[in-house]
Structure formats: structure tokens, C-alpha cells
């Protein structure tokens, strides 16, 4: 993936990913104490890890695909929602097959 020239937050990704499996997320707290709670429960499904915060001075990131479009004739084909839905579908298929889950170290 190069870029989409669109801005999406991590929260956008999480909200849409959980929406794909019928789970609504309610965000609570702020900064390092922020977490995504499954709506209607007290179950935390996502939490913020301060070590993954962006460096100070980097508030806004957006990929610019103009050079790839001009130089290679490349065009964005997969939109954000389709990409997230594909990631969730692949994870669900792996779970159904009993394949180990990807895990990031905390």
C-alpha cells in the first residue's frame, strides 16, 4: 500500500473493524488512559499504549499519491473501509481454521 490521500485515525480503524463483527465500541478516558469498551458491557476491547504515541511535532500525517500517479500511472483501488473489511475477514477465516493469531508485543 502506498497511500490513499485520505486521513483516518486508529480509532476509525478500530471502530470499523469491530463494526464488521457486530460489536460497537464506546471510547472512554483520554490519552494513555483511553480504552475502547464493548458497548453495553464493561469489557475493554482496545486500549491505548503510550509507547505507540507519535513523536511530538507530528500531529497530522497523510500520504500523497500524486508522484505515484504521475510517474507510474498508479491509482488507489482499495478504499479504507474495503481494506479494513478485508483484514477482519482474513482474521475471522484464520480463527475458523484454528490458525494462530497475530500478536504484537505489549
C-alpha positions in Angstrom: 0.0 0.0 0.0 1.3 3.4 -0.9 -1.3 5.8 0.4 -4.9 7.0 -0.1 -4.5 10.7 0.3 -7.2 10.4 2.9 -6.9 10.7 6.7 -8.1 8.0 9.1 -7.3 7.6 12.7 -6.5 4.5 14.6 -9.9 4.9 16.3 -11.6 4.9 12.8 -9.9 1.6 12.1 -10.9 0.0 15.4 -14.5 1.3 15.2 -15.0 0.0 11.6 -13.2 -3.3 12.3 -15.4 -4.1 15.3 -18.5 -3.0 13.3 -17.6 -5.7 10.8 -18.2 -8.4 13.5 -21.3 -6.6 15.0 -19.5 -5.0 18.0 -20.0 -1.3 18.9 -17.1 0.4 20.8 -17.6 3.2 23.3 -14.4 5.2 23.8 -13.7 6.2 27.4 -10.9 8.2 29.1 -8.2 10.3 27.5 -4.6 9.9 26.4 -2.8 6.9 28.0 -5.9 6.0 29.9 -8.2 5.8 26.9 -9.8 2.5 26.1 -12.5 1.1 23.8 -15.2 -0.6 25.8 -17.7 -3.0 24.1 -21.0 -1.1 24.1 -23.4 -2.3 26.8 -20.6 -4.0 28.8 -17.6 -3.2 30.9 -15.3 -5.3 28.7 -12.3 -3.4 27.3 -11.6 -4.5 23.8 -8.9 -2.0 22.9 -6.6 0.3 24.9 -4.1 3.0 24.3 -0.4 2.2 24.7 1.7 5.4 25.3 4.8 3.9 23.7 3.0 3.9 20.4 2.1 7.6 20.5 3.5 9.7 17.7 6.6 11.8 18.3 5.9 15.4 19.4 5.6 17.7 16.4 3.9 15.1 14.2 0.2 15.9 14.6 -1.0 15.1 11.1 0.1 12.5 8.6 -1.4 12.0 5.1 0.1 10.1 2.2 0.4 12.0 -1.0 0.0 9.6 -4.0 0.5 12.3 -6.7 4.0 11.2 -7.6 3.0 7.6 -8.0 0.0 8.6 -10.1 2.1 10.8 -12.3 5.2 8.7 -12.6 3.7 5.2 -12.7 0.1 5.8 -13.6 -0.8 4.2 -10.3 -4.3 4.7 -8.9 -5.7 3.9 -5.5 -8.1 0.9 -5.9 -8.8 -0.2 -2.4 -10.6 2.3 -0.2 -10.2 2.4 3.6 -13.4 0.6 4.5 -12.8 -2.2 2.0 -9.2 -2.6 3.3 -10.4 -2.9 6.9 -13.2 -5.3 6.0 -10.6 -7.5 4.2 -8.3 -7.6 7.2 -11.2 -8.6 9.5 -12.4 -11.2 7.1 -8.9 -12.7 6.8 -8.6 -12.8 10.6 -12.1 -14.4 11.0 -11.1 -17.0 8.4 -7.9 -17.8 10.2 -9.7 -18.1 13.5 -12.3 -20.5 11.9 -9.4 -22.7 10.7 -7.8 -22.7 14.1 -4.7 -20.8 12.9 -2.6 -18.9 15.4 -3.4 -15.2 15.9 -1.0 -12.5 15.0 0.2 -10.9 18.2 2.0 -7.7 18.9 4.2 -7.5 21.9 2.9 -5.1 24.6 
